[in-house]
Amino acid sequence: PNNIDGMARAVAAAFEMPLLERRLRWESMMKKLRSATIEKWFADFIEALDTAHGASRGRDPSGPDSDPSPLWPVRVAASGHSARIH
């Protein structure tokens, strides 16, 4: 949205797009949205963090010293605070 000219061109292209193309694009988008749950996003995000953390330490994140479960939910539960985990 920071590129005003680019946004204007994209909106103009959308208004001029044939109905069939709009429907096909909408169906494709909805298919992706329906398959992408918050749980899947969260799992993918945590996996990416674990991978980045392992790479920054120079080790394979799936190696023998890796911890497959994230510790923060345990810490939150043990702290006695009522935290919402999304």
DSSP file (Angstrom, degrees, kcal/mol; ACC not computed):
  #  RESIDUE AA STRUCTURE BP1 BP2  ACC     N-H-->O    O-->H-N    N-H-->O    O-->H-N    TCO  KAPPA ALPHA  PHI   PSI    X-CA   Y-CA   Z-CA
    1    1 A P              0   0    0      0, 0.0     6,-0.1     0, 0.0     5,-0.0   0.000 360.0 360.0 360.0  -9.1    0.0    0.0    0.0
    2    2 A N        +     0   0    0      1,-0.2     2,-1.1     2,-0.0     3,-0.1   0.708 360.0  73.9 -77.3 -18.2    3.0    2.3    0.2
    3    3 A N     >  -     0   0    0      1,-0.2     4,-2.6     2,-0.1     5,-0.2  -0.781  63.7-177.7 -96.3  93.2    3.3    2.4   -3.6
    4    4 A I  H  > S+     0   0    0     -2,-1.1     4,-2.4     1,-0.2    -1,-0.2   0.897  80.5  47.8 -61.8 -43.9    0.3    4.6   -4.6
    5    5 A D  H  > S+     0   0    0      2,-0.2     4,-2.3     1,-0.2    -1,-0.2   0.915 112.6  49.1 -65.1 -42.0    0.8    4.3   -8.3
    6    6 A G  H  > S+     0   0    0      2,-0.2     4,-2.3     1,-0.2    -2,-0.2   0.902 111.7  48.7 -63.6 -41.2    1.2    0.5   -8.1
    7    7 A M  H  X S+     0   0    0     -4,-2.6     4,-2.6     2,-0.2     5,-0.2   0.907 110.1  52.0 -64.6 -41.3   -2.0    0.2   -6.0
    8    8 A A  H  X S+     0   0    0     -4,-2.4     4,-2.4    -5,-0.2    -2,-0.2   0.909 111.0  47.6 -62.0 -41.8   -3.9    2.4   -8.4
    9    9 A R  H  X S+     0   0    0     -4,-2.3     4,-2.5     2,-0.2    -1,-0.2   0.904 112.2  49.8 -65.3 -40.5   -2.8    0.2  -11.3
   10   10 A A  H  X S+     0   0    0     -4,-2.3     4,-2.0     2,-0.2    -2,-0.2   0.904 112.2  46.9 -65.9 -41.4   -3.8   -3.0   -9.4
   11   11 A V  H  X S+     0   0    0     -4,-2.6     4,-2.3     2,-0.2    -2,-0.2   0.915 112.7  49.8 -66.2 -42.6   -7.2   -1.6   -8.5
   12   12 A A  H  X S+     0   0    0     -4,-2.4     4,-1.7    -5,-0.2    -2,-0.2   0.908 110.6  50.2 -62.3 -41.3   -7.8   -0.5  -12.1
   13   13 A A  H  X S+     0   0    0     -4,-2.5     4,-0.8     1,-0.2    -1,-0.2   0.885 109.5  51.9 -64.3 -37.9   -6.7   -3.9  -13.4
   14   14 A A  H >< S+     0   0    0     -4,-2.0     3,-0.6     1,-0.2    -2,-0.2   0.905 109.1  49.5 -65.2 -41.3   -9.2   -5.6  -11.0
   15   15 A F  H 3< S+     0   0    0     -4,-2.3    -1,-0.2     1,-0.2    -2,-0.2   0.835 115.0  44.4 -66.2 -31.5  -12.0   -3.4  -12.1
   16   16 A E  H 3< S+     0   0    0     -4,-1.7    -1,-0.2    -5,-0.2    -2,-0.2   0.537  88.0 115.2 -89.6  -7.1  -11.3   -4.2  -15.8
   17   17 A M  S << S-     0   0    0     -4,-0.8    -3,-0.0    -3,-0.6     5,-0.0  -0.378  74.0-108.4 -67.9 137.2  -10.8   -8.0  -15.2
   18   18 A P     >  -     0   0    0      0, 0.0     4,-2.2     0, 0.0     3,-0.2  -0.300  26.2-116.0 -62.9 150.4  -13.3  -10.3  -16.8
   19   19 A L  H  > S+     0   0    0      1,-0.2     4,-2.6     2,-0.2     5,-0.2   0.879 113.5  55.2 -56.6 -42.6  -15.8  -12.0  -14.5
   20   20 A L  H  > S+     0   0    0      1,-0.2     4,-2.4     2,-0.2    -1,-0.2   0.916 109.0  47.0 -59.8 -44.5  -14.4  -15.5  -15.3
   21   21 A E  H  > S+     0   0    0      2,-0.2     4,-2.6     1,-0.2    -1,-0.2   0.903 111.1  51.9 -65.2 -40.6  -10.9  -14.5  -14.3
   22   22 A R  H  X S+     0   0    0     -4,-2.2     4,-2.5     1,-0.2    -2,-0.2   0.923 111.1  47.9 -60.4 -43.5  -12.1  -12.9  -11.1
   23   23 A R  H  X S+     0   0    0     -4,-2.6     4,-2.8     2,-0.2    -2,-0.2   0.916 111.6  49.4 -63.7 -43.8  -14.0  -16.0  -10.2
   24   24 A L  H  X S+     0   0    0     -4,-2.4     4,-2.1     1,-0.2    -1,-0.2   0.916 113.5  46.1 -62.4 -42.8  -11.1  -18.3  -10.9
   25   25 A R  H  X S+     0   0    0     -4,-2.6     4,-2.5     2,-0.2    -1,-0.2   0.903 112.7  50.6 -65.6 -40.8   -8.8  -16.1   -8.8
   26   26 A W  H  X S+     0   0    0     -4,-2.5     4,-2.8    -5,-0.2    -2,-0.2   0.924 110.6  48.8 -63.3 -45.0  -11.3  -15.9   -6.0
   27   27 A E  H  X S+     0   0    0     -4,-2.8     4,-2.1     2,-0.2    -1,-0.2   0.904 111.7  49.5 -62.7 -41.2  -11.7  -19.7   -6.0
   28   28 A S  H  X S+     0   0    0     -4,-2.1     4,-1.7    -5,-0.2    -2,-0.2   0.923 112.7  47.3 -62.5 -44.8   -8.0  -20.2   -5.9
   29   29 A M  H  X S+     0   0    0     -4,-2.5     4,-2.5     1,-0.2    -2,-0.2   0.922 111.8  49.8 -62.5 -45.1   -7.6  -17.8   -3.0
   30   30 A M  H  X S+     0   0    0     -4,-2.8     4,-2.6     1,-0.2    -1,-0.2   0.862 106.5  55.8 -65.3 -35.6  -10.4  -19.4   -1.1
   31   31 A K  H  X S+     0   0    0     -4,-2.1     4,-1.3    -5,-0.2    -1,-0.2   0.926 111.2  44.3 -60.7 -44.6   -8.9  -22.8   -1.5
   32   32 A K  H  X S+     0   0    0     -4,-1.7     4,-0.8     1,-0.2    -2,-0.2   0.908 113.5  50.4 -66.6 -42.2   -5.7  -21.6    0.0
   33   33 A L  H >< S+     0   0    0     -4,-2.5     3,-0.5     1,-0.2    -2,-0.2   0.886 108.4  52.0 -65.4 -38.9   -7.5  -19.8    2.8
   34   34 A R  H 3< S+     0   0    0     -4,-2.6    -1,-0.2     1,-0.2    -2,-0.2   0.814 111.4  47.0 -67.7 -29.5   -9.6  -22.8    3.8
   35   35 A S  H 3< S+     0   0    0     -4,-1.3     2,-1.0    -5,-0.2    -1,-0.2   0.595  96.9  80.0 -87.4 -10.4   -6.5  -25.0    4.0
   36   36 A A    <<  +     0   0    0     -4,-0.8    -1,-0.1    -3,-0.5     2,-0.1  -0.758  62.6 178.2-103.5  90.2   -4.5  -22.5    6.1
   37   37 A T     >  -     0   0    0     -2,-1.0     4,-2.3     1,-0.1     5,-0.2  -0.440  42.2-114.2 -84.4 163.9   -5.7  -22.8    9.7
   38   38 A I  H  > S+     0   0    0      1,-0.2     4,-2.6     2,-0.2     5,-0.2   0.853 118.4  56.8 -64.4 -33.7   -4.2  -20.8   12.5
   39   39 A E  H  > S+     0   0    0      2,-0.2     4,-2.4     1,-0.2    -1,-0.2   0.910 108.1  46.1 -64.1 -42.2   -2.9  -24.0   14.0
   40   40 A K  H  > S+     0   0    0      2,-0.2     4,-2.6     1,-0.2     5,-0.2   0.918 112.7  50.2 -66.7 -42.9   -1.0  -24.8   10.8
   41   41 A W  H  X S+     0   0    0     -4,-2.3     4,-2.5     1,-0.2    -2,-0.2   0.934 111.8  48.2 -59.6 -45.8    0.4  -21.3   10.6
   42   42 A F  H  X S+     0   0    0     -4,-2.6     4,-2.7     2,-0.2     5,-0.2   0.922 111.8  48.8 -62.3 -45.6    1.6  -21.5   14.2
   43   43 A A  H  X S+     0   0    0     -4,-2.4     4,-2.3     1,-0.2    -1,-0.2   0.916 113.5  47.1 -61.5 -43.4    3.2  -24.9   13.7
   44   44 A D  H  X S+     0   0    0     -4,-2.6     4,-2.2     2,-0.2    -1,-0.2   0.886 112.2  51.0 -64.4 -38.7    5.0  -23.7   10.6
   45   45 A F  H  X S+     0   0    0     -4,-2.5     4,-2.3    -5,-0.2    -2,-0.2   0.931 111.3  46.4 -65.0 -46.7    6.1  -20.5   12.4
   46   46 A I  H  X S+     0   0    0     -4,-2.7     4,-2.7     1,-0.2    -2,-0.2   0.902 111.8  52.1 -63.4 -41.0    7.5  -22.4   15.3
   47   47 A E  H  X S+     0   0    0     -4,-2.3     4,-2.4    -5,-0.2    -1,-0.2   0.910 109.4  49.4 -61.7 -41.9    9.3  -24.8   13.0
   48   48 A A  H  X S+     0   0    0     -4,-2.2     4,-2.6     2,-0.2    -2,-0.2   0.890 111.0  49.9 -64.8 -39.2   10.8  -21.9   11.1
   49   49 A L  H  X S+     0   0    0     -4,-2.3     4,-2.9     2,-0.2    -2,-0.2   0.932 111.0  49.0 -63.7 -45.1   12.0  -20.3   14.4
   50   50 A D  H  X S+     0   0    0     -4,-2.7     4,-2.5     2,-0.2    -2,-0.2   0.909 112.4  48.7 -59.9 -42.5   13.5  -23.7   15.5
   51   51 A T  H  X S+     0   0    0     -4,-2.4     4,-2.4     2,-0.2    -2,-0.2   0.929 113.5  46.0 -63.7 -45.7   15.3  -24.0   12.1
   52   52 A A  H  X S+     0   0    0     -4,-2.6     4,-2.2     2,-0.2    -2,-0.2   0.895 112.6  50.8 -64.5 -39.9   16.6  -20.4   12.3
   53   53 A H  H  X S+     0   0    0     -4,-2.9     4,-1.1     2,-0.2    -2,-0.2   0.919 112.0  47.2 -64.3 -43.4   17.7  -20.9   15.9
   54   54 A G  H  <>S+     0   0    0     -4,-2.5     5,-2.7     1,-0.2     4,-0.4   0.896 111.8  50.3 -64.5 -40.3   19.6  -24.1   15.0
   55   55 A A  H ><5S+     0   0    0     -4,-2.4     3,-0.9     1,-0.2    -1,-0.2   0.866 106.9  54.4 -66.6 -35.9   21.2  -22.5   12.0
   56   56 A S  H 3<5S+     0   0    0     -4,-2.2    -1,-0.2     1,-0.3    -2,-0.2   0.755 110.4  47.0 -71.0 -22.0   22.4  -19.5   14.1
   57   57 A R  T 3<5S-     0   0    0     -4,-1.1    -1,-0.3    -3,-0.3    -2,-0.2   0.433 116.1-116.2 -95.7  -0.7   24.0  -22.0   16.5
   58   58 A G  T < 5S+     0   0    0     -3,-0.9     2,-0.3    -4,-0.4    -3,-0.2   0.811  76.3 111.1  74.2  29.9   25.6  -23.9   13.6
   59   59 A R  S   <S-     0   0    0     -5,-2.7    -1,-0.3    -6,-0.1    -2,-0.2  -0.891  76.7 -98.1-131.9 164.4   23.8  -27.2   14.2
   60   60 A D    >   -     0   0    0     -2,-0.3     3,-2.3     1,-0.1     5,-0.2  -0.721  28.2-145.7 -79.8 119.9   21.1  -29.2   12.5
   61   61 A P  T 3  S+     0   0    0      0, 0.0    -1,-0.1     0, 0.0     6,-0.1   0.692 100.5  50.4 -64.1 -16.0   17.8  -28.4   14.2
   62   62 A S  T 3  S+     0   0    0      4,-0.1    -2,-0.0   -11,-0.1   -11,-0.0   0.272  90.5 116.1-101.3  11.9   16.7  -32.0   13.7
   63   63 A G  S X  S-     0   0    0     -3,-2.3     3,-1.7     1,-0.1    -4,-0.0  -0.016  86.6 -86.3 -72.6-178.7   19.9  -33.4   15.2
   64   64 A P  T 3  S+     0   0    0      0, 0.0    -1,-0.1     0, 0.0    -2,-0.0   0.741 125.2  52.7 -65.8 -24.3   20.2  -35.5   18.4
   65   65 A D  T 3  S+     0   0    0     -5,-0.2     2,-0.2     2,-0.1    -2,-0.1   0.320  84.8 114.4 -94.2  10.7   20.4  -32.5   20.7
   66   66 A S    <   -     0   0    0     -3,-1.7    -4,-0.1    -6,-0.1     3,-0.1  -0.525  62.5-137.9 -81.0 148.4   17.3  -30.8   19.4
   67   67 A D        -     0   0    0     -2,-0.2     4,-0.1     1,-0.1    -2,-0.1  -0.922   9.8-160.7-104.0 111.4   14.2  -30.4   21.6
   68   68 A P  S    S+     0   0    0      0, 0.0    -1,-0.1     0, 0.0   -18,-0.1   0.700  72.9  64.0 -69.7 -17.5   11.1  -31.3   19.5
   69   69 A S  S    S-     0   0    0     -3,-0.1     2,-0.1     2,-0.0    -2,-0.0  -0.902  86.5-121.5-110.8 133.1    8.7  -29.5   21.8
   70   70 A P        -     0   0    0      0, 0.0     4,-0.4     0, 0.0   -24,-0.0  -0.438  16.0-147.8 -67.3 143.1    8.8  -25.7   22.4
   71   71 A L  S >> S+     0   0    0      1,-0.2     4,-2.2     2,-0.1     3,-0.5   0.692  79.0  82.5 -87.1 -19.6    9.3  -24.8   26.1
   72   72 A W  H 3> S+     0   0    0      1,-0.2     4,-2.7     2,-0.2     5,-0.2   0.854  87.3  54.2 -62.6 -35.3    7.4  -21.6   26.3
   73   73 A P  H 3> S+     0   0    0      0, 0.0     4,-2.4     0, 0.0    -1,-0.2   0.896 110.5  48.8 -63.1 -34.6    3.9  -23.3   26.7
   74   74 A V  H <> S+     0   0    0     -3,-0.5     4,-2.6    -4,-0.4    -2,-0.2   0.918 112.0  48.4 -66.9 -42.9    5.3  -25.2   29.7
   75   75 A R  H  X S+     0   0    0     -4,-2.2     4,-1.3     2,-0.2    -1,-0.2   0.908 112.1  48.8 -63.8 -41.3    6.8  -22.0   31.1
   76   76 A V  H  <>S+     0   0    0     -4,-2.7     5,-0.6    -5,-0.2     4,-0.5   0.932 113.9  46.0 -63.6 -45.3    3.5  -20.1   30.7
   77   77 A A  H ><5S+     0   0    0     -4,-2.4     3,-0.8     1,-0.2    -2,-0.2   0.880 113.7  49.1 -65.4 -37.9    1.6  -23.0   32.3
   78   78 A A  H 3<5S+     0   0    0     -4,-2.6    -1,-0.2     1,-0.2    -2,-0.2   0.692  97.6  70.1 -75.8 -18.3    4.0  -23.3   35.2
   79   79 A S  T 3<5S-     0   0    0     -4,-1.3    -1,-0.2    -3,-0.4    -2,-0.2   0.680 100.5-127.9 -75.5 -15.6    4.0  -19.5   35.9
   80   80 A G  T < 5 +     0   0    0     -3,-0.8     2,-0.2    -4,-0.5    -3,-0.1   0.404  66.4 129.1  84.4  -4.4    0.5  -19.6   37.2
   81   81 A H      < -     0   0    0     -5,-0.6     2,-1.3     1,-0.1    -1,-0.3  -0.592  64.7-124.6 -82.7 145.7   -0.6  -16.8   34.9
   82   82 A S        +     0   0    0     -2,-0.2     2,-0.4    -3,-0.1    -5,-0.1  -0.734  44.3 170.4 -90.5  93.0   -3.7  -17.3   32.8
   83   83 A A        -     0   0    0     -2,-1.3     2,-0.6    -7,-0.1    -3,-0.0  -0.828  32.5-129.3-105.9 142.2   -2.3  -16.7   29.4
   84   84 A R        -     0   0    0     -2,-0.4     2,-0.7     2,-0.0    -2,-0.0  -0.799  17.7-155.4 -89.4 125.9   -4.1  -17.3   26.2
   85   85 A I              0   0    0     -2,-0.6    -2,-0.0     1,-0.1     0, 0.0  -0.909 360.0 360.0-103.3 116.3   -2.1  -19.3   23.7
   86   86 A H              0   0    0     -2,-0.7   -44,-0.1   -44,-0.0    -1,-0.1   0.413 360.0 360.0 -95.3 360.0   -3.2  -18.7   20.2
